[in-house]
Amino acid sequence: MRADFYQRCAANPELASQVATHQYLVSPLSYESLREVIEATGPPGRLELDPRARRSGAARTPGSSPETLPLLEHALWELWQRRQGRRLILQAYQQTGRVTGALAKRADR
């Protein structure tokens, strides 16, 4: 949850208690950590990233910062739709508009 919503949650004691108990602070992720998270969210042992992503500069995507996690979620959904077998393909990532452009491209369609 974004920090700007905490005040609204605080107004409801039960919700505030749940948020306080079950929150997890997400810090920017390194490329390796981001890759691990992406691969771990797919079916166990059935998802892998295109090895060319590391060399392409995709590792420097803004998707590793907390404020762009919702954009990353959509970009990954778009990639899942275009996967080849169990592999998320770099070319599909580029065609979808990467992290910051995938949602805009979807909205335009």
Secondary structure, DSSP 8 states (H G I E B T S, - for coil): --GGGHHHHHTSHHHHHHHHHH--------HHHHHHHHHHHSSTT--EE-THHHHHTGGG-GGGSGGGHHHHHHHHHHHHHT-BTTEE-HHHHHHHTHHHHHHHHHHH-
